Amino acid sequence: VQLQASGGGLEQPGGSLRLSCVASRSIFSNNAAGWYRQAPGNQRELVAAVTSDGSTMYADSVKGRFTISRDNAKNMLYLQMNDLRPEDTAVYYCNIVPNLPWGQGTLVTVSS
């Protein structure tokens, strides 16, 4: 299975971005899935996850600002990011839980 994230870019503080992740086959409907990020010099961290039954969880740092969702029919996972902050700057990746080999991430840079 290949995973590819997209939708990153340069955004000002307070702005919004929507990340998308496409899987090469149907994996999101039967597995928990999540968005992870890795900032320079830091370990990769889980920021948002959705279970197979639709329950969601968020890291405290993004709670109330980020929303994870998925479209099982399209094999897509999304992350709506609002009120972006400079500390959100990182490469963002998608994956299921337990993790498959990591695919291509997308860089999010929040800066004025």
N, C-alpha and C positions, 0 to 999 in steps of 0.2 A: 504494500500500500504506500502510495506517495501522498504527502501532505504539502500543500503550498499556501502560505499566507500572503496576503496582499492588502493594500489600502493605507500603508504607512506614508509618512511624509513629514514635512516641516509645518508645524502649527504654532500659533502664538498661545501663550498662557490664557486659559479661559476658553479656548476653542474646543472643537470637537472633531473626531475622526471616527470612521467606521472601518474596522478591519474585517476581512473575509478570509475564510480558509476553505479550500476545496480538497476533498479526498478522492483518490482515484477509484475507490469503490465504496459501497455503503458500509460505513463503520459507526457513524454517530448515533444511529437509532438504537443500537443494542449495547452501547458502551457509554460510560461516563466520559466526558470530554472536557478539555480545558484550554485556556489561554495562559501561556507562560511568558515571562520576559526576562531578559538578561541585559543588565546595564554593564558598561565597561568596568572591569575589575570586580564584578559581583557574580555570585552564583545565579543560576537560573532559578526563578521562583514562580510558583503558581499564583496567578492573580484572580482567576475566575474559573468556575467549573459548573457543569450541568450534568446531572445524572440521567440515566436512561428514562427515568420516570418524570423528568422535568424539574427536579429540585435544583436550586442554584446555591452556590456559595461564593463568597468574595473575600479577598484579603482585606484586612482593615484599611489598608492604604488606599483602596479604590472603592470601597463600599459607598454606595450612594452616588457614585459618578460613572461607573462602568456597568454595562448590562450585557450579559452573555445570552445568546440565543442560537437556535439551529433550525435548519430546514432539512429534515431527513430525506425528503423526496429528491432534493438537489445535492445531497451529500455535502452540505455546507454548514459551517460554523461561523458565527459572527461575534464581534465585540464592539459594541457602541461605547465610545469613550467621550465623555463630556467633562467640561471644566478641567481641561488638561493642565497639568503642572509641570514645571521643569523636571521634577523628580520622576515623571513618567517616561522620560527619555530612555529608550532601550530598544533592543531588537525583540520583537514579539513573535512567538511561535504558537502553533496549535498542536494538539496531540490528544489521543485518547488515554484513558487510565485503565490498566497499566500502559506505559508508554511504548509506542512503536519507535523505530528509528526516526530521528528528527529530520524534518523537512526544511525547506527554505523559510526563513523568517522574514519579517518586514520591519524596517527601521522606522521608529517614531521618534521625532525630535521636537521637543517643545522648548521654544526659545523666542524671545522678543528681538 
